[in-house]
């Protein structure tokens, strides 16, 4: 499967808007013809590394780092590049399925385009290099660090004064990234049956979320409200998640 990846935040980066998919017509184009010609003229590519036993290659990801300004300087656009790559894939392997996503980032976010795209898709090598470049694990140049291993949240290098339950609430949403969590699920998962008398109702959950957001300050919008349903956490460029070495007890 060939796809142009979605933006994702370097692990600690400036905020970005939600990713969006590029719905692009895959009609044959002159660019696709030129790409195919270049492919036939290029030297033979190295063979794919052997895959581990019990696994099989099901596709690949091609990281492409380029913004609209660079594309325009080359006389093209991101959409046309994606169209050409998809058309070429379709011609070389008609049965292949492709999916393309164009990454959106704020103006002036900085960094190499391809590096931030690799971080966005959690490329293991890129993540490892990023960790090695972090000199002090307790300090970040900015943004939010949700440290699951030590049950704390760091806001712009300062530890936030969250209560245990506020952290549990945030952690529950973060570990279920992209899924809307109903209030009833939060109650049943974060309050023990033995504490039934003290368990909140759905309105009280809203109060807990409001207090959590107040403590998150300018990052309060990392916890989104889905009107009439509940709450969710979506990936943000300015949020870093530090996982525990063992699975979280609330993820099964």
N, C-alpha and C positions, 0 to 999 in steps of 0.2 A: 504494500500500500504506500503510495507516494503522497505526501502531504506537505504543505508549507505550514510550519507550526504556528501556534498562537503565542502571543506575547506572554511572557511571564516574568514577572518581576525578578530582578536579581533577588537573592534571598533577603537582602536588606537594601531596598532601593526606593526612589521616589514613587509616589502613588501613580497608578495608571487606571484608566477607565476600563470597564469590562471588555473582554476580548470579543471580537465579532468575526463571523465567518464570511468569506468572500464567495458569493454565488456567481460563478463565472461560466459563461458559455464556452464549451470546449470545441468550438468549430475550428477547422483547419485554418492556420494562418501562415503568413510568410515567415514569421519568427519561428514557428514550429519546424518549418522546412529547413531553415538555417541551422537550428539546433540539431536536427537529425543529421544533416550533412556534416556538422562538426563532430558529432558522435562517431560517425563512420570513419572520419579521418583521424580521430584521436587514437593514440596507442592503446593497446589492450589494457583494460583495468585490472588491478590485482584481484585475485580470487577472494571471496568472502571468507573470513576466518571460520574455522570449524566451529559448529555450534555444539554445546554440551550434549551429552547423551540424554535421551528422553525429551529433547526439544527439537523444534524445527523452525526454520526461518519462514515467517508469514508475511514479510514485507519489509519496508525500510522507511527511515525518516531522513529527509534531506534538509538540513538547516540552511536557510538562506537569509543572510543579514544584509538588508538594503532598505533605505527609506525612499519616500517618493521623490525627494530632491535629487538623490543619486540616480534613481531610475530615469527621471526627466532629463538629467544631464546626458544620459546615454541614449536619449531619444525614445524612451519607452515609459511604461508605468508598471506598478506592482501587479495590477490586474492583468495586463498583457503578458507579463512574465509567467504568472500563474497559469493563464490560459494556454500559453505555448508549451509549458511543461506537462500540463494535463493532456493536451492534444498529442504530444510526442509519446507519452506513456501509452495512450490509447492506440497509437499506430504501431508501436513496438510490441505491445502485449494487450490485444483487444479485450481479454478477459480480466485484466487487472482492474481493481477498484481504487479510486483515488478520492482523497478528501483534502481540501485546501482551507487553511485558516490564515487570515492576514492579521498580524499583531498590531494593536494600537498602543501608543505610548505618548505621554505628555511631551510637549515641546521642551527641549533642553534637558532631557533625562540623562544624557551622557552615556559613556561606555560604548564599546564596540557593538554594533548591531547584532552580529552573530553570537556574541557572548551572552547578551541579555536574553536572546531567544533560546539558547541552550539552557540557561538557568530557568527560564520560564517553563520549559518542559522537563525540568529535573534531570538533565543529563548527568549521569553519575560522575564522569570525569570533571565536568564543569563545577558540580557541587563540591567535589573533593578539593579542587583548586581554590574555590572560594573560601572553604573552611580553613585551608592552610594560610590564606592571606589575612585571616582575622586574628590579630595579635592578642587582643584581650576579649575573651568570651563574655565578659560581663559588661562590655561597653559596645555600643553601636553608634555609627555616625548620625543616625536618625531613624525614626520609624518605631515600629512595635516589634518586640521580641516576645513570643509566647513560649516560655521555657517549660515544657511539659515535664521534663526530667526533674526540675527543682520546684515545680508548681509556683511559678511567679511570672509576672509580666513586666517587661522593661519598656518604658516610654521615653524615647530620646535620651537613652543612657541612664535614666532614673527609674528605680523600682517603684511600680504603682502599688498603692496601699489597698489591694483587693482583699476582701474577706475570702475565707475558704470556699464558701458557696458561690461567690461571684466568679472565682477562678474556675470552679467546677462547671459553672454555666458556660463560660467562655470556651473552656476546653471541649465541652460536649459539642458545641457548634463547630469549632475549628476542626475537630477530628471527623466531622461529617460535612466537609467542605462541599458547597454546591447543592446541598439538600435542604429543603425547607423543613424545619422541625416544628411540629405542632406543640402548643403549650401543654397539652395533656401528656405528651411523651416526655417533655422536660420534667414534669411533676413526677411521673411514675419512675423515671430513671434516676433522678437526682435526690429524691426524698424517699427514705426507706419506709416500708410498710409499717414498721414498728413506730414510726413517727407520724402516723396517720393524722393524729389530732393537730400536729404542728405543720402538716403539709399545706402548702399554699393552694389557693384556688387560681384559676386562670388569670384573674385580674391582678393577683399578687405577683404572678410571674412578670407581668408588665412593669411592676414597681421594681423588681429585682433587675430587670434589664435596663430600666431607666437609671438606676444607681450605678450599674456597671458602665453604662455609656458616659455618665458624668465623670467617672474616674478615668475613662479613656481620653477625655479631653477632646483635642482636635482630631483624634482618630475614632471618634464615637461611631462613625458610619461604617466601620468594619463589621458591625452587627446590624444586619438589615432587617427591617420589618416587612413581612409579607402580609399585607392587610387581610384580615379575616382568617388567617391560617396560623402564622407563628413567626419564627425567626430563622435566619440563615447567615452563614458566613461564606463569602466568595473570596477567591484568591485576590490579594492586593499586593501591589509592588512594594509597599512600605511595611509589609508584615513578614516576619521571619518566624518559622516554627522550628523549635529545637525539640526533637523527639527523644523520648526515653529509650534506653537500651533494651527495655522490655516492653511488651505491649501494654497499652493503657488498660486498666481494669474495666473501663466502661465500653470497650470495643470488643465485640464478640465475633 
